[in-house]
Amino acid sequence: MRQQDSVRVPRARSRTREAEEPGWDDGRYERAGGPRPGAPTGLRPAPRRKRRILRWFAFTASLLILGTAGAGYLYYQHLNGNLGLDDLYLGDQQLDKSPPNASGQTPLNILLLGSDSRNSKENVRLGGSRADADRKPLADVQMLLHVSADRSNMSVLSIPRDTRVTIPKCTDTDDGRVFPETTATINASLQNGGPGCTVATWEELTGIPIDHFMMIDFAGVVDMADAVGGVPVCVDNNVYDDRSGLRLQKGETTVKGKQALQWLRTRHGFEDGSDIGRAKAQHMYMNAMVRQLKAGSKLTDPAKLRNLAEAATKALTVDQDLGTVKKLYDLGNDLKRVPTGRITMATMPWAPDPQNAAHIVPKPDDADQVFSLLRNDVALDGKDKKKPSPRKSPATSDPAAPKAEIPVTVQNGTGTAAQVAVRGRAAEIAFRLSQLGFTRAVADATPKSRADTTVSYPEESLHGDALAVAEALGLPKSAVRHSQGVPQITLVIGADWRTGTAYPKAAGSDGSGGEDDNKAPESADPLGGDDTSACMKVNPVHVW
């Protein structure tokens, strides 16, 4: 039985402007000025009287809450029961979670999945293709939400469904069936045991550790679109896609219900008719929905709030650790902290698949650059404040301690879903460090899994020591990180350094990172969350 979390009840709020507290709108949207109709001008309640009114209002609200506590708890249980739950990871080698930064904050990576399941009459009605009613669902929409450690920005990365990838070995925890490693389009990963295999596929492809997943089906999209009152979208011409059923006039239209689903499923009617255009349309839809929700325009009516809660919980399947309404509510509040202007939607840079013209593959270099930015918690919009060069940092003005006095823990993180760990790797590098004068370097047998090699230090006084370790091994300065998650200088050897005792330095790189290396390349087609001018280009074949 799942342990239930306590219910958090929002505080009662006075309707006077002076007594307002930030709530859904985080205090960012002020009520229009001017006195209340009929109120005496030039007079304001005395502070003591105002406090008495607030105390009375809070006391009355408390009585009402106590009187309905049983019903509230039952409704909370009801909403929890709406949620579908599944395992987060079904592979053999899960990546370690992202380490905390200097302030103890950790980034958050959530995989959003759109399923084409026809497991209900409603899903068959909306999705069509009755012949697929008994087929295992495919994950036709896949987006990673990366929320920065300090919650100042969010990057959303889509991988088109037709991307050919390696799907790692996965084990279905329901029946124990083992799905061997295979090569296929990424949407097929959902059929190998469930969303936990799609998570394993993303971790293998990107090296980004996934914290949670959320999956929604056709009916869920319709319910959610209705609950928020529709979402404004734009097309640059009249469009009719006979496959998705979408038919819109040129300009802006607010889509809801089935029409919203049609928008999200349309590919032939947009741009070149490929899945790339569909991904861009989905980004525009998400941006518009986020702007509406953050404006609070759909969240003031209690009935609409209940409808939204019902729609959201019925629509979602989530991982076990995210499986209560309270946790989803807390997550929503966390995401609300990100300003709209720092939300960036992007598509994985891609190239044609040389083995199959109908598929695509990650574009060399550009795709790796995007994955690396997210692994290192760098925003795709390029607006992050440039980190000071370690050589100019005040923390490195003092010389490092003598090498023989610097304790270093060395861990083997070379094992990933794609590759087994290199045996003895930590001992090999620890021995090399001792040869270089770091005689207190010790190999730690704790298994790790890391895409990038890192040197972490717990406090600023050890920054210079960490840089000395990195320099001795040929590691770039960008590999040195301040983290509260380690007790002393800790070197984790990642999958990017499986052989040799000197780090394989990239050609022409000094590790400092140029300006263009700190934002998504143009091939990722980035779209800002505050871009209200975006309009989908219609495929000329589908203009009416």
C-alpha positions, -999 to +999 in steps of 0.1 A: +000+000+000+013+034-009+020+057+020+000+089+017+015+123+022-001+149+044-025+174+026-013+209+024-041+234+027-036+269+013-039+297+037-070+319+035-063+352+019-079+386+025-094+402-005-080+436+004-051+446-018-028+454+012-032+420+027-027+400-005-002+372-003+015+355-033-004+324-044-008+308-078+006+339-095+037+340-072+029+376-065+039+387-100+005+398-112-011+427-093-047+433-093-058+465-111-055+496-090-082+518-077-105+517-047-132+491-042-165+502-057-186+519-030-157+522-006-151+556+011-123+575-005-093+587+016-100+562+044-081+530+051-089+504+079-067+508+110-040+482+112-054+467+144-089+464+129-075+448+098-056+422+119-088+414+138-106+409+104-079+387+092-079+366+124-117+362+122-114+352+086-087+327+093-106+313+123-138+309+102-118+293+074-102+269+099-136+258+111-148+252+075-116+232+068-120+211+099-157+205+091-148+192+056-114+175+065-128+140+060-142+149+026-109+167+016-088+137+026-111+113+006-109+135-024-071+136-021-071+098-019-094+098-050-070+119-070-040+097-060-060+067-072-064+084-106-027+083-112-011+055-131+023+043-117+052+025-133+089+019-128+114+046-136+142+025-150+142-010-166+178-012-179+208-027-162+230+004-156+212+035-143+232+067-144+240+084-111+218+114-102+232+148-110+254+160-082+245+191-062+261+225-070+280+247-045+247+258-029+235+222-025+209+226-054+205+199-080+191+201-115+159+182-124+154+161-155+119+149-163+110+129-194+076+137-209+061+109-231+030+110-253+016+075-259-004+064-289-022+038-268-055+025-281-063+007-249-097+022-244-127+030-266-120+067-262-084+064-273-095+043-303-121+070-312-095+098-309-065+080-324-083+059-351-067+027-364-089+002-347-066-025-359-040-012-335-063-016-305-043-046-292-009-034-302+015-022-275+017+016-275+045+036-290+060+067-274+054+091-303+062+123-283+093+124-263+106+156-246+131+161-218+124+189-193+157+200-178+152+225-149+184+242-138+197+236-103+189+272-092+155+270-110+164+301-131+158+284-165+143+254-182+153+237-214+130+213-232+146+189-257+126+168-282+138+137-299+117+129-330+100+095-329+118+083-361+153+087-346+172+054-349+189+045-316+202+016-296+175+004-272+193-012-243+184-045-227+153-040-205+134-062-181+097-059-176+092-060-139+055-071-142+062-105-158+100-107-158+103-108-196+138-097-208+140-076-240+175-079-255+194-049-268+183-039-302+185-011-328+151+006-337+134+039-338+132+055-303+094+054-301+095+016-301+114+016-267+080+019-249+071-016-262+101-031-244+085-032-209+071+003-206+083+038-200+112+026-179+129+013-211+124+046-228+141+063-198+170+038-202+172+045-239+175+083-232+201+078-206+222+057-230+218+081-259+224+114-240+243+105-208+217+127-189+204+111-157+165+111-157+148+118-123+112+113-133+089+105-162+053+116-170+033+099-197-001+109-213-023+093-239-048+107-265-077+110-242-055+127-216-044+154-241-081+162-249-091+164-213-062+186-203-068+210-232-104+213-222-095+218-186-073+248-193-099+263-216-079+258-248-045+269-261-038+296-288-019+284-318-010+300-352-006+289-388+008+311-417-019+297-441-051+278-442-042+242-434-060+208-438-043+176-429-065+147-438-045+122-417-048+141-384-080+158-393-067+193-384-084+221-403-076+257-394-078+291-410-047+313-414-038+332-382-044+324-345-070+299-333-076+286-298-077+249-300-092+226-273-104+190-270-100+169-301-087+198-321-058+202-297-049+166-302-051+170-339-026+199-337-002+178-316-004+149-340-002+168-373+030+162-393+021+161-430+004+195-429+034+213-414+067+224-430+082+195-450+057+169-437+082+151-414+082+145-377+105+176-373+077+200-381+054+181-357+080+186-329+081+223-336+043+225-335+043+207-301+069+232-288+046+261-298+017+245-281+036+239-249+049+275-248+014+289-253+000+266-226+028+276-201+021+313-207-016+308-200-011+288-169+015+312-155-008+341-162-033+323-140-062+331-163-076+296-161-069+289-125-092+313-106-125+293-108-127+265-082-147+243-105-121+247-133-094+239-108-112+207-098-116+198-135-080+204-141-070+182-111-093+154-123-081+157-159-044+159-150-044+129-126-065+107-149-043+115-179-010+108-163+012+077-157+042+087-136+071+069-119+067+056-083+086+084-067+063+110-083+032+091-076+011+114-053-008+146-059+013+164-032+045+155-050+030+166-084+018+199-067+052+205-052+068+198-086+044+223-102+054+250-077+090+243-084+085+247-122+065+279-116+097+296-104+112+295-139+104+328-157+088+323-191+116+343-208+141+316-197+122+286-211+137+272-243+122+245-266+146+227-289+148+196-311+178+172-311+200+182-340+196+154-366+209+141-399+194+116-424+199+080-415+223+064-440+206+030-434+170+041-439+157+072-457+126+072-435+146+076-403+170+101-388+200+099-365+216+123-341+238+149-359+274+144-350+289+172-329+258+193-327+237+167-309+266+159-286+269+196-278+233+198-268+235+167-246+267+180-230+251+214-222+222+197-203+245+173-185+265+202-173+234+223-164+239+250-190+208+266-204+202+262-241+192+299-245+228+310-240+217+335-213+235+319-184+260+342-168+294+334-180+313+315-153+346+332-144+377+315-156+392+294-128+426+311-133+410+344-125+388+331-097+396+345-062+395+309-049+425+300-070+446+330-061+463+309-034+486+282-046+474+246-044+487+225-015+517+202-022+506+173-043+516+148-017+492+164+008+461+164-014+438+134-007+419+123-038+392+096-041+391+080-075+359+062-087+351+042-118+321+056-137+328+041-171+298+017-170+267+028-188+236+012-204+256+010-236+289-003-222+301-024-193+324-008-168+362-010-175+376-032-148+402-017-126+399+017-141+398+036-108+429+017-095+447+025-128+441+062-126+448+063-088+482+047-095+489+072-123+481+101-099+505+086-073+532+086-101+525+123-107+530+131-070+495+127-056+505+099-032+472+102-012+451+092-042+430+061-034+407+040-056+371+036-043+352+005-054+318+022-052+302+017-086+293+048-105+279+057-139+288+090-155+290+102-191+316+129-184+347+127-162+346+152-133+367+164-105+345+176-076+355+195-045+334+202-014+346+237-004+362+267-020+395+263-001+400+231-021+393+246-055+430+251-063+438+215-053+411+202-076+424+222-105+459+208-098+445+173-101+426+181-133+457+198-148+479+168-140+456+144-159+449+168-188+413+174-179+397+207-190+388+233-164+351+227-171+354+193-155+362+208-121+330+214-101+321+226-067+297+201-051+283+195-016+278+159-026+315+148-019+335+148+013+368+155-003+383+159-038+367+132-059+376+121-094+349+101-112+362+086-145+334+088-170+325+069-201+344+096-221+377+083-208+378+045-209+414+040-219+448+057-213+462+076-184+459+111-200+425+125-207+418+125-245+417+163-251+394+174-280+413+189-309+415+227-306+398+228-272+414+245-242+385+235-219+374+271-214+344+269-236+337+295-263+306+317-264+290+294-291+296+264-269+273+277-242+241+277-261+222+254-284+234+253-320+211+267-347+205+231-359+185+226-326+160+251-339+156+268-304+123+286-295+120+310-266+091+306-242+082+343-244+081+342-283+044+351-290+051+357-327+058+321-336+036+307-363+037+273-380+047+271-416+020+252-436+031+225-461+019+239-495+004+205-504-020+209-475-032+245-480-070+249-487 
